[in-house]
C-alpha cells in the first residue's frame, strides 16, 4: 500500500469521525434547545395556572370557606349543576387547577378521585351503630334516605334541627344553672356515649333510649314527609361520625384530612357535603387501608 493510499484512508477516517462528531453536536444542540423551549413552556404554563387559581380565589372570596365541600362535590358529582356558585365553578376546573387552588388557599389535601370510599365509610358507620348500640340501622338500600337529601332535596333551605331532646343526666348542674331543659340531638348523642357507652353513670332499670330510635320514634319519621326523614338522617350521620372520630379516631396525615372551616350549611346540598365530610374524616383512611 502506497503512502498516498494510507493518507487517503486517514483522511477518510478523519472525515467520518468529523461527520459523526458534527452530527452528535447538532443533535445535542437541538436537544438542549428543545429542553430549554420545553422548560420555558412549562414555566409559562405554571405561571398561567397560578394566575387562574389566584383569580378563582379572588372571584369566590365570599365562599372560600366552602372549598372543602367543593372537593367532595367534584369527587361525587363533577357533572352536576350545583346550588352554590363556587361548587359549579370548582367542578369546571381541571384537576391540576383544583390542586393549585387548594394549595394557594392553604390546604394540604389534594383533589381525589374514585367514589367507592363513600359507601365504605357508610359501611364502617353501620358497624359502629351496631357496636355502640345506637339504635336501629336505617341506612339500608344503599343509605337511600341519606343520599336523597342531595338527589331530591338539594335546593331546600337548611334551617337546622330543633333542640327537643331530654338530657340523659337531668341532674347536670351546669344545665340546671342555665335552665336548659332540652338539648340537640348532637348533644344527646354526646351524652349517650359519655354516660352509657363509657359507663359514667349507673342505670338500674331504665337505660337511655338509643339516639337513632329516639329520633325515629319521637319524630314519627315512619309517617312523615321524606324530606324531614332526610333532614334527621343527615343530622344523625354527621353527629355520630363526628363524635366517634373525636372519641376514638386516630391522628390522620394532614394530606388525608379534610379541614373544617367556618362554612355554614344553608341548603340541603351544603348539609349533605358537611355530613360527607364528617364521614370522610372519621373513616376514609381505614377504608383505603382495608
PyMOL commands that set and color helices and strands:
alter all, ss='L'
color gray80, all
select helices_A, chain A and resi 3-59+61-76+85-91+95-104+116-131+140-151+173-177+185-197+211-218+221-223+226-248+254-256+268-289
alter helices_A, ss='H'
color red, helices_A
select strands_A, chain A and resi 165-166+182-183
alter strands_A, ss='S'
color yellow, strands_A
deselect
rebuild
show_as cartoon
